[in-house]
């Protein structure tokens, strides 16, 4: 591996035409520069200069090497500068991992509405696997499951848990539905891997209630579709699909809600940038301006948990 300092000496002598002139430009002594130049020639096994009329002229080998030396030195300078930017928290693009539904319903509208953001590359992952992406190449995770304890975490918002029913359902005309009344219906609930399901189960147990019947779903749009077909009441968070009516679920302590988290590695070099990005996303969600790109019943997946 050639020492970059030796290449810098070689380039300086080639440009100046003499060791004396190059030494002045580099602020080193002439003997020191001569030793550095001879060391480079020994290490690479090439004679780079020959004396002509009191000047040093590049040999054919020196002429071949010079442009490559310039490129290598420029690249090294760029790397050093970029490393300095990274040390100061710079990040050229943020890789975000989320479930497909969260990517569609939360992140896509945020990206479309916000300006001044670093480029966001969003990738979907299966439920239960989003946080593992932080050990690969993801910078940020947005998910409604509780993050592992070693991560830096921001609660972006708390979303209302709704009962989703067709307009013809007896719950549709209500401003809210008490949990003790909701459990009397055939329910379509998130599976037990989801944090929102734990919230629903804990509230139900706290009030001493039991479900009359409860089916589980893995993907929110399918739960919505079954509710629209009259097969039960879908329960979860977010915007309705298939013209369903969202009815807030009430517990003895008030409206049932579930948190949405943003998480990143605490030692991430751009942790401050990620925290600011999470704060911006939180403000966007709390403002209530977010909405899905289109009616999921017609063009894509809906959001339920």
N, C-alpha and C positions, 0 to 999 in steps of 0.2 A: 504494500500500500504506500503510494507516494505521499510524502508530507506536502500538504497544500502550501506551506510556507516556502518550500523549495520551488514549487511551480510559480509562486508569486515572484521570487527572485529571478527565475528564468525569463518570465514575461517582461519584467522591468529592464533587464539587460538587453533583451531583444529590442525593446522600444527605444531605449536610450542610446544603444550602440556602443556602450562602454561600461565597464564595471564602476568606474569613478562617478560617472553621471547617474547611474542607477543607484549607487550607494547614497548619493545626496538625496534622491527622491524618496528613498526608503528610510532615511535617517539611521543608517548603519555605517559601520566602518568599511572601507574598501577591502581589507584583508578578510573580514567576516563574510562579506558578500562573495568574495572569490571562493572561500571554503564551502559555502552553501552551494554554489554553482558546481564545483567539482564533486561534491557529495551527490548531487542529483545525477550527474553524468555517470558516476560509479554505480549508483543504485539501479539505473535503467539500462546501463550498458551501451550508452550512445554518446558520441561526441556532438555537442550541440552548436559550438561556435568555432570559428577559425579567425585568426587575426589577419586583417588586410589594411595596410596603410594606417596603422594606429587605431583602427576600429575593430570591434568584434562583429563578424558577419555570420549569420546563421548557416550551418551546413545544410545539406539536403535533408538530413534526419531532423535537424532543428526546425526547418520549414514545415515538415510534415507534422511535427509535434505541436507547434505553436498554436494553431487554431483549436486543437483539442484541449490544450492546457487552458486557453481562454474560456472555453465552454465549461470545463470542469470547475474552474475557479468561480465563474459567474453563478453556476448552479449551487456551489457550496455557499456562496454569499446569499443567494435566494433562500436556501434551506435555513441558514442561520437567522435571517430576517423573519422568515415565517415561524420559526421556532420561538422567536421573541414575541411575535404576535400571539401565538398559542399560549405562551406563558402568561400573557396579559388577559387571557380569556377569550380570544377571538375564535370564532367557529364559522366555517364557510357555509355549512348546511346542517340542519338539525334533522336527524333520523328519528321519526316518531313511530312507535308501535301502539296499536290499539286494536280492539275487536273490529270486525267489519262494520258493525252497526254504529259504533262510536266514531269510526273514521268517516262514515257517510253523514251521520247526523250532527256531529259536534265539530270535528276538525275541518271538514270540507267547507261548511259555511263560514267558519272563523277565518280560514285562509282567504276566502273570496272577499271578505269584508274588511280585513285588516291591511294596513300598509306599513312599510318600514320594518317588516319582519325579516329575519334571516330566512333563506329558502327552507321550506319544510318538506321533507320527503316522508310520506306516510305509508306505512305498511301494516297490513292486517295480520293478526295472529289468532289462533283458537283460544277460547276461554281457558284460563288456567295456565297459559303458556306465554302470556305477554311479558311478564317480568323477567323470564329467562333471557329475553332478547337483550337486556341491558348488559349481560355478560358476553354478548356477541358484538354487535355493531350498532345497537340502538343507543340514542342519547337520552330519549325521553319516552315515558310510557304514560298513556292516559287510559284509565280503567276504573271500573266501579268495585273491583275486588280490593280488599285491604292489602296494601303493599308490604313486602317483607321489612322487618325492623331495621335493616342496615341501610335503607335508602333514605334520601332526602325526599320529603313529601309535602305537597301542597293540596289542601282540600279546595278544589275548584268551585264547587257549588254543592248544594244539597237539593236533589231532585225529588219532587213529590211522587209518591207511589200512588198509582191510579188503578182503578178497576175499569177495564175497557169493555164496553158493551155496545150492541147495536142500538140504534135509535128506538127500536120497538121494545127493548128490554125494560122491565119495571124499574131498574135503577137509573135509567138514562135521564129521567126528569129531575133527579135529585142534584143538589149542589155538592153533596158529599155523601159517603156511605160509611156508617159506623162499622168497625171491624166485627162486632158481634152480629151484625146483620149480614155482612159480606160472607162470613163462613157458612151461612146457611145455603149458599149457592154452590153449584158445581164449579170448582175453580181450576184454572190452568196457571200453574205457578212456575217460576224459574226453578231450575234444578238446584240441588243442594250444594253444588260447587260455587254458586253465586252468592256474594255477600248480601244482596238484596233479599234473597230467600231466607237467610239467617235473621234479617231484620223482621221479616214477616212472621217467621216461626216464633221468634222470641216475644214479639208483641202479642201473638195469639196465646202463647203459653202464659204470659204475664197476666192476661185477663181471664185465664182459666177456660179458654175456648178450645174447641176442636173443629177441624174441617169436616164438613159433611162428606164431600168427596174432593179429591185433589189429584189432578194429573200434572206431570212435569213437562217442561219444554226446554230444548237446548238453544233454539234460535228464535228470537222474538217475533219476526214476521210470521212464522208458522203458528205461534200462539195467537197472534192477531187474526190470522186467517181462520183458525178454528173458532175463535170467539165470534167472528163475523158470520160463520156458518151455523151459529146457535149451539155449539157444542160445550159452552161453558163461558165463564167470565175470566178473561186474561188479566193477570195482575203483574204490574211492573212499572218502570219509569219511562217517561219520554212522551213523544208525540204519537197520536193514533194513526193507524192505517185502515184502509177498507171502510172509511166513513164511520168508524167506531167512535163512541162518545167516551171521553176520559172523565171518570168520576173520582175525585180525591178520596183516599181512604183515611178515616179518622180513628185514632185510638183514644184511650182515656187521657193520654197526655197531649193530645193535639194531632195535627196533621202528620201522617207517616211520611218520612223522607229517607232517602238513601244518598250517601256521599259519592261524588265523582272525584277521583284522585289524579294528580300528576306526580310522577316519581322519576328520580334520576339518581345516579351514583353520587354519593356525598363528596367523593374526591375527584369528580369530573373537572377537567381543566376549565370548562366554561360553565361551572355551576351557577355563577351569578347571572349569566345570560339565560340559562334555562329557568332560573327562578323568576326572572323578569318576564320571560315568555309565558310561564304558568300564570303569573299575575295578570298579564294581558288577557289570557284565555279566560281566567276567572271573572275579570271585569266584563268581558263580552257576554259570558253566560249569565252573570248576575243582572245584566242590563235588560235581559229578556228579548234582545233583538234577534237572537239566533233562530233560524228556522231551517228545515230540511230543503234541499234543492228542488224537490218535486214531491207530488203525492206518491208515497211508496206503493200504494195499491195499484198504481198504473205504471210506475217506471223504475222501481228499485226497492231495496230493503227498508223497512221501517225501524223505528227505535222503540224498544220496550224495556230492556233492563240494563 
